[in-house]
């Protein structure tokens, strides 16, 4: 078995074996997700534990690091794993504060922004030590060497995509399934580019997500929380950068873009015209308002993600 498959297997097995214990512990500790009172009626989910992302993030990071040692890719693995863990930690603090306060909001804006900025600084330092060129290719415009100013783009990309995946995590299995598809697309691209570190990292993440989906599919036994959703977005953001094709994520992650735009459009529309453009935002909740089940919404979004992934891979190859 190649190290790629071992990375998948390790992360999958750890997640599947230990998740029941995590669920039991969180339930006994009464560490349960706070169900928002606004929007679709999800009160039936009250009592479902959150922070499941803690386990699958740990499983993926551990498996990736082990795989990198076997494949002699440890230094190259540090950047994606650091981004993954740093934003998981930010999400973990957010989740913990929500549970402690029994409120929708955890991390306040300023401390969260500081944490995200410090994380981006640490990631840029590792990239500099790894001799990353800090050049940015913009389609149809060319390649630009940004030097220290690359930090602005790095910060924006990490914060933007981690928040986009966070907004998508509103239904059982929705973000988990979409993330499996997008990470799979980048795995194929990384293979074609002979970037073994990213390939191993992605196999580990996908393995942990497949294991997590066993417990997160509708009706979910556990939610990933901000711990998982922020980590997944940051992981995609950093690997799109490391592969030298950051703007490809706009296509592969178009579902996340649409979810984010729906929130922005809804907010602007209500602020200026006191009208809701959508029945509810993020847009997956609008489908709930139309009477769709979570499985139906998941299936539609997963199919759209898969079509985008296949089309993007064919175009880039």
C-alpha positions as CSV (number, residue, x, y, z in Angstrom):
1,X,0.0,0.0,0.0
2,X,1.4,3.4,-0.9
3,X,2.0,6.0,1.7
4,X,-1.0,8.0,0.3
5,X,-3.4,5.2,1.1
6,X,-1.8,4.6,4.5
7,X,-2.4,8.3,5.2
8,X,-6.0,7.9,4.3
9,X,-6.4,4.7,6.3
10,X,-4.7,6.0,9.5
11,X,-6.9,9.1,9.6
12,X,-10.1,7.1,8.8
13,X,-9.5,4.4,11.4
14,X,-8.6,6.9,14.2
15,X,-11.7,9.0,13.4
16,X,-14.1,6.0,13.2
17,X,-12.7,4.2,16.3
18,X,-12.6,7.2,18.6
19,X,-15.5,9.3,17.5
20,X,-18.1,7.2,19.5
21,X,-16.1,7.9,22.7
22,X,-15.9,11.6,21.8
23,X,-19.6,11.7,21.3
24,X,-20.2,10.0,24.6
25,X,-17.8,12.3,26.5
26,X,-19.3,15.4,25.0
27,X,-22.9,14.3,25.9
28,X,-21.9,13.4,29.4
29,X,-20.2,16.8,29.7
30,X,-23.3,18.5,28.3
31,X,-21.1,20.0,25.7
32,X,-23.9,20.4,23.1
33,X,-24.4,22.6,20.1
34,X,-26.3,25.8,20.6
35,X,-29.2,25.8,18.2
36,X,-29.9,29.2,16.7
37,X,-33.5,30.4,17.3
38,X,-33.6,32.3,14.0
39,X,-34.3,30.4,10.8
40,X,-35.4,26.9,10.1
41,X,-36.6,24.8,13.1
42,X,-33.6,22.8,14.1
43,X,-34.7,22.3,17.7
44,X,-34.9,18.6,17.1
45,X,-31.1,18.7,16.9
46,X,-30.8,20.2,20.5
47,X,-28.6,18.0,22.5
48,X,-26.3,17.0,19.6
49,X,-22.7,17.4,20.6
50,X,-20.5,19.8,18.7
51,X,-16.7,20.1,18.3
52,X,-16.4,16.8,16.4
53,X,-13.8,18.7,14.4
54,X,-11.3,18.3,17.2
55,X,-10.9,14.5,16.5
56,X,-10.9,14.6,12.7
57,X,-8.5,17.5,12.6
58,X,-6.1,15.7,15.0
59,X,-6.4,12.5,13.0
60,X,-5.7,14.2,9.7
61,X,-2.8,16.2,11.1
62,X,-1.2,13.2,12.8
63,X,-1.6,11.0,9.8
64,X,-0.2,13.7,7.5
65,X,2.9,14.2,9.7
66,X,3.6,10.5,9.9
67,X,3.2,10.2,6.2
68,X,5.6,13.1,5.6
69,X,8.3,11.5,7.7
70,X,8.0,8.2,5.8
71,X,8.1,10.1,2.4
72,X,10.8,12.5,3.5
73,X,8.5,15.5,3.1
74,X,8.3,16.7,6.7
75,X,9.5,20.3,6.1
76,X,7.1,20.7,3.2
77,X,4.3,19.4,5.3
78,X,4.7,21.9,8.1
79,X,2.9,24.8,6.2
80,X,-0.4,23.0,5.4
81,X,-0.5,21.3,8.8
82,X,0.2,24.5,10.6
83,X,-2.6,26.4,8.8
84,X,-4.9,23.5,9.4
85,X,-4.2,23.3,13.2
86,X,-4.0,27.1,13.7
87,X,-7.4,27.8,12.4
88,X,-8.8,24.7,14.1
89,X,-7.5,26.2,17.4
90,X,-9.2,29.5,16.6
91,X,-12.4,27.6,15.9
92,X,-12.0,25.5,19.0
93,X,-11.8,28.6,21.2
94,X,-14.9,29.9,19.5
95,X,-16.8,26.7,20.0
96,X,-15.7,26.5,23.7
97,X,-16.8,30.0,24.4
98,X,-20.2,29.4,22.8
99,X,-20.7,26.3,24.9
100,X,-19.6,28.1,28.1
101,X,-21.9,31.1,27.4
102,X,-24.7,29.0,25.9
103,X,-24.9,31.7,23.2
104,X,-24.6,31.9,19.4
105,X,-21.4,34.0,19.6
106,X,-18.1,32.9,20.9
107,X,-14.9,34.8,20.0
108,X,-15.6,38.5,19.7
109,X,-14.5,40.2,16.5
110,X,-11.2,41.8,17.6
111,X,-9.7,38.9,19.5
112,X,-10.6,36.6,16.7
113,X,-9.0,38.9,14.1
114,X,-5.9,39.1,16.2
115,X,-5.7,35.3,16.4
116,X,-6.2,35.0,12.7
117,X,-3.5,37.6,11.9
118,X,-1.0,36.0,14.3
119,X,-1.7,32.6,12.7
120,X,-1.2,34.1,9.2
121,X,2.1,35.6,10.4
122,X,3.3,32.2,11.7
123,X,2.3,30.5,8.5
124,X,4.2,33.2,6.4
125,X,7.3,32.7,8.5
126,X,7.2,28.9,7.8
127,X,6.7,29.6,4.1
128,X,9.7,32.0,4.1
129,X,11.9,29.4,5.9
130,X,10.7,26.9,3.2
131,X,11.9,29.3,0.5
132,X,8.4,30.0,-0.9
133,X,8.8,32.6,-3.7
134,X,5.9,34.9,-2.6
135,X,4.8,35.4,-6.2
136,X,1.2,35.6,-7.1
137,X,-0.2,34.5,-10.5
138,X,-3.3,36.3,-11.5
139,X,-5.0,34.8,-14.5
140,X,-4.9,36.9,-17.7
141,X,-2.7,39.5,-15.8
142,X,0.5,37.7,-15.1
143,X,2.8,36.9,-12.2
144,X,3.7,39.4,-9.6
145,X,6.5,39.2,-6.9
146,X,4.9,40.7,-3.8
147,X,7.7,40.1,-1.3
148,X,6.6,41.0,2.2
149,X,3.3,42.4,0.9
150,X,2.3,38.8,0.1
151,X,1.2,38.7,3.7
152,X,-1.9,40.8,2.8
153,X,-3.0,38.3,0.2
154,X,-2.2,35.3,2.5
155,X,-4.2,36.8,5.4
156,X,-7.2,37.6,3.2
157,X,-7.1,34.2,1.6
158,X,-6.9,32.3,4.9
159,X,-9.6,34.4,6.7
160,X,-11.9,34.6,3.6
161,X,-12.0,30.8,2.9
162,X,-12.1,29.7,6.5
163,X,-15.1,31.9,7.0
164,X,-16.7,30.7,3.7
165,X,-16.5,27.1,4.8
166,X,-17.8,28.1,8.2
167,X,-20.9,29.6,6.6
168,X,-21.5,26.4,4.6
169,X,-21.5,24.3,7.7
170,X,-25.2,24.6,8.4
171,X,-26.7,21.2,7.6
172,X,-25.8,17.7,8.6
173,X,-23.0,16.5,6.2
174,X,-23.2,19.4,3.9
175,X,-19.7,20.8,4.5
176,X,-18.2,17.4,5.1
177,X,-19.3,16.1,1.7
178,X,-18.3,19.2,-0.2
179,X,-14.9,19.3,1.5
180,X,-14.2,15.7,0.5
181,X,-14.9,16.6,-3.1
182,X,-12.8,19.8,-3.2
183,X,-9.9,18.2,-1.4
184,X,-10.1,15.2,-3.8
185,X,-9.9,17.6,-6.8
186,X,-6.8,19.2,-5.4
187,X,-5.3,15.8,-4.7
188,X,-5.5,15.0,-8.4
189,X,-3.9,18.3,-9.3
190,X,-1.2,17.9,-6.7
191,X,-0.4,14.4,-8.1
192,X,-0.1,15.9,-11.6
193,X,2.3,18.5,-10.2
194,X,4.3,15.9,-8.3
195,X,3.7,17.7,-5.0
196,X,3.8,14.7,-2.7
197,X,3.4,16.7,0.5
198,X,0.0,18.1,-0.5
199,X,-1.0,14.6,-1.8
200,X,-0.3,13.0,1.5
201,X,-1.9,15.9,3.4
202,X,-5.1,15.6,1.3
203,X,-5.3,11.8,1.6
204,X,-5.2,12.2,5.4
205,X,-7.8,15.0,5.4
206,X,-10.1,13.0,3.1
207,X,-9.7,9.9,5.2
208,X,-10.7,11.7,8.4
209,X,-13.6,13.4,6.7
210,X,-15.0,10.1,5.3
211,X,-14.7,8.7,8.8
212,X,-16.5,11.8,10.2
213,X,-19.3,11.6,7.6
214,X,-20.3,8.2,9.2
215,X,-21.4,10.2,12.2
216,X,-22.2,13.6,10.6
217,X,-24.6,12.5,7.8
218,X,-28.2,13.3,8.4
219,X,-29.4,12.9,11.1
220,X,-26.0,13.9,12.6
221,X,-24.8,12.3,15.8
222,X,-22.2,15.1,16.1
223,X,-21.3,18.4,14.5
224,X,-17.9,19.5,13.5
225,X,-18.2,23.0,15.0
226,X,-16.0,26.0,14.0
227,X,-13.1,23.8,15.0
228,X,-13.6,21.7,11.9
229,X,-15.1,24.2,9.5
230,X,-12.4,26.9,9.9
231,X,-9.6,24.3,9.6
232,X,-11.1,22.9,6.4
233,X,-11.2,26.4,4.8
234,X,-7.7,27.3,5.9
235,X,-6.4,24.0,4.6
236,X,-7.9,24.6,1.1
237,X,-6.7,28.2,1.1
238,X,-3.1,27.3,1.9
239,X,-2.8,24.4,-0.5
240,X,-4.2,26.3,-3.4
241,X,-1.4,28.8,-2.7
242,X,1.3,26.2,-2.3
243,X,0.3,24.6,-5.6
244,X,0.6,28.1,-7.2
245,X,-3.0,28.2,-8.3
246,X,-4.8,30.1,-5.6
247,X,-7.6,31.5,-7.8
248,X,-8.6,28.0,-8.9
249,X,-10.2,27.8,-5.5
250,X,-12.9,30.3,-6.6
251,X,-14.0,27.6,-9.1
252,X,-13.5,24.4,-7.1
253,X,-15.0,26.1,-4.0
254,X,-17.8,27.9,-5.9
255,X,-20.4,26.4,-3.5
256,X,-18.6,28.1,-0.6
257,X,-18.5,31.4,-2.6
258,X,-22.2,31.2,-3.3
259,X,-23.0,30.5,0.3
260,X,-20.9,33.6,1.4
261,X,-22.3,35.8,-1.3
262,X,-25.9,34.9,-0.2
263,X,-25.1,36.1,3.3
264,X,-23.5,39.4,2.0
265,X,-26.4,40.0,-0.4
266,X,-29.0,39.3,2.3
267,X,-27.2,41.6,4.8
268,X,-26.9,44.5,2.3
269,X,-30.4,44.1,1.1
270,X,-31.9,44.2,4.5
271,X,-29.6,47.0,5.7
272,X,-30.4,49.4,2.8
273,X,-33.9,48.3,1.7
274,X,-35.2,46.4,4.7
275,X,-36.0,43.5,2.4
276,X,-34.8,39.9,2.4
277,X,-33.5,38.9,-1.0
278,X,-33.5,35.2,-0.1
279,X,-36.0,33.4,2.2
280,X,-32.9,32.9,4.5
281,X,-29.2,33.0,4.2
282,X,-26.9,31.2,3.9
283,X,-28.6,29.9,0.8
284,X,-28.8,26.3,1.9
285,X,-31.4,27.4,4.5
286,X,-33.6,28.8,1.7
287,X,-33.9,25.3,0.3
288,X,-35.1,24.2,3.7
289,X,-37.7,27.0,3.6
290,X,-38.9,25.5,0.3
291,X,-39.5,22.2,2.1
292,X,-36.3,20.3,1.0
293,X,-34.9,17.7,3.3
294,X,-31.3,17.9,4.4
295,X,-30.4,14.8,2.4
296,X,-31.9,16.5,-0.8
297,X,-30.0,19.7,-0.2
298,X,-26.8,17.7,0.5
299,X,-27.2,15.7,-2.6
300,X,-27.8,18.7,-4.8
301,X,-24.8,20.6,-3.4
302,X,-22.5,17.6,-3.6
303,X,-23.5,16.9,-7.2
304,X,-22.8,20.6,-8.1
305,X,-19.4,20.4,-6.4
306,X,-18.5,17.2,-8.2
307,X,-19.4,18.7,-11.6
308,X,-17.3,21.8,-10.8
309,X,-14.4,19.5,-9.7
310,X,-14.5,17.3,-12.8
311,X,-14.7,20.3,-15.1
312,X,-11.9,22.2,-13.3
313,X,-9.6,19.2,-13.4
314,X,-10.2,18.6,-17.1
315,X,-9.6,22.3,-17.9
316,X,-6.4,22.5,-15.8
317,X,-5.0,19.3,-17.3
